[in-house]
Amino acid sequence: MELFERPKSGERAILVHVDFSAEHIREDVDEFGMLATSAGATIAAWVRASRAQPDPRYFIGTGKVEELRQALADESADLVMFNHILSPSQERNLEKVLQCRVLDRTGLILDIFAQRARTHEGKLQVELAQLEHLSTRLIRGWTHLERQRGGIGLRGPGETQLETDRRLIGHRIRTIQKRLEQVRKQRSQARRSRQRNEVPTVSLVGYTNAGKSTLFNAMTRSDVYAADQLFATLDPTLRRIPIPDVGPIVLADTVGFIRHLPHKLVESFRATLEESRESDLLLHVVDACSEARDDNIFQVNTVLKETGAGEIPTLMVYNKIDLMGEFPPRVERDADGVSQAVWLSAQTGAGIQLLLDVLRERLGKEMVEAGLWLSPAMGELRAALYRQQGVLNEQVDDTGRCHLQIRIARKEFEQTLKKLGISAQDLVYE
């Protein structure tokens, strides 16, 4: 039997949402419904309440607990999900009185992540988060925790079963952390290699279901899994794409963010989120049609700060304009003419070229554009300029001299001259 068993698809669940007056513990009820559906649950009924603060014993009042018990019986449901973070004791008390499984918001998100993980690294990260979450809730499901192990053939070091379980889980957590540290080192080496080759990295970040993977596919012409559901993408995907005046760049598609993303998940996905932290530019993808657009932007910026990516240059990308009627793609600029936002539709492709043009502006290098005369003895330089795709046009005169019209990044041009031992003063410009 697996340590973490996920509910069967279509499991009937009662959803509980509490409206709090305090903003820092308030959650989005519509988003919670999408989370439950994304996990594969069938929503049998809702129980809603309003409170100034959570009840320390059940999170909700005893009257609502009784309403929950009745709803479970009426709807033949066997799972209760809370749109809030429950303490281990609250979860335990509710399960005891309701006689069914109770899942809080963190547990629900962990379950979705467990379903979405595809790579070995992603599965390790999810398991680490699950184990750390479980370690505070070990009492659940055990009937033998108060018994000392003993008897013939069962005498042990004097541990309770709870202590043994905690020790085994602690050992597994340390093992996974070591493996993920190795992954982090490998990613770091790959980033250093890109930096040595001066390949910029651009990461797509944004609220879950903003359309990052659809935009990634449109920009790279690939087929990364994209769906209209929360956390469709979990494992990071990297692709190289060419940008004029920039050369190749690495585009990274990352996991979506959400309100009150559990800290254990942020910590567990550190190796993945470092891809964003080490980027040269972030493309903050926003669902332009969402009623919670401004709040979603705030939540993403909060997580970016938590992961150390808050100071990286960012370009806003407002997606899904195809759902806004007659809304043409456009670029927004500040008073100095610097691009700040692009409005587009990743689904239809409208505005994708505008985004690529803006990337060229934001990442473009200082270019050398000139006419250059090369003698036959400078054939090596001519060949190097062609390899770098810096030659726009070439003509040869009667004496065998080549006239090249070049357009190439200044740094690459200077490095080429230095490598060939040619002084810039020795060249003849038009």
C-alpha positions, 0 to 999 in steps of 0.5 A: 500500500502506498504511503499517500493514497489519493481519493478515487476520481469522482469522490463525493465531497462536502466543501466548507467555506468560512467568510472571515472579516480579516483579509489575511485569512480570507480565501476565494470561494470560487477558486476553492471550487476549482481546486476541488474539481481539479483534484477529481472530487464531485462537489455534493454540497457546500456548507458556508459560515461567517465568523470573526475568527476560527473556533479553536476546537473545530475551526467552525462552530458546533452548530455548523459541525452538526450541519456538516454531519447532516449534509454528509448523511443526506448526500452520501458523501465521505469526504469534507474539504475546508477552504482553510488551513486547519491545525492538526488538532482541529482536523483530528477533532472534526474526523472524530465527530464526523467519522469521515476524512477531513482535508484542509486547503494545504492537503488539497493542494498537495493532492493536486500536486501529487497527481500532476507531478510527472518527472522524478524531481517533481515527485520527490518535491511533492513527497517531501512536502507531503511528508513534512505536512504528515509529520505534524499529523501522525496521530491520525489513523493509528490505533496503537500509538499509546502502546509500547512495543514489547513481547516475545520477538517484538521487544524494541528500543523502547520507542512508541510506534509514534516515535518509530514513525517519526524517525522513519519519516525523518530519515526519508525527509533527509534522503529526499532533501539530499537528492533535491540538493543534488538536483539544485547543484545540477540546475546551478551548473546548467545556469552557470554554463548558460551564463558563460555562453551569455544565453539569457533566461526568461521565465514565465510566472503567474497565477495558476490557470493564467495561460502560461503553458499555452503562451509557452507553446505559442512562443516555442511551437512545442506541445507542453501540456496545457489545460483549463484547470489549476496547476496543469503544469507542475514540472518546469520545462525549458526550451531555446528560442532565437530572438533577433539581435539577442540570439538564443534565449532559454524560456522556462515555464514554471508552476503556477502560484496561488493565494496562500501557497503553502510554505512547505510547497514553496520550500520543497520547490526551491530548486524549481523556483530558483529558475525564476530567481536566476532569470534575466527577465520575468514574464508575469502572465495575467488572466486579463478577464479574471475578476480577481486580476489585481489580487492575483497579481499581488499574490504572485508578487508576494511569492516572488518576494518570498523566493528571492525573485522580487527584484528581477526585471518584469514584463507584464503579459495580459493574456486571454484578450480573445475573451474580451470582445473587440480588444486589439493586442497592444504594448504599453510603455512608460513616459520614457518609451520603455515597454511595461506590458503586452496585451495578447491572446496565447490561444489565438496567437494575436500579439505573440509577435508584439511580445517577441519584439518587446523581448528583442527590445528588453534583451537586445545587445548593442549592435555594430552595423557597418560596411566593412572592406576585407582583403583576401588575407582576412578570410578567417574573419569573413568566415567567422562573421558568416558563422555568427550570422552577422553578414547581411550582404556581400560584394567582391570587387575586381581586386578580390576585396570583399565588401561586407554589410554586417550587423552583429552584437558589438561584444561578439564582434570584439571577441571575434577580433581579439580571438583572431588577433585583429585590431579594430584600427586595422579594419577599413570601414565604408 
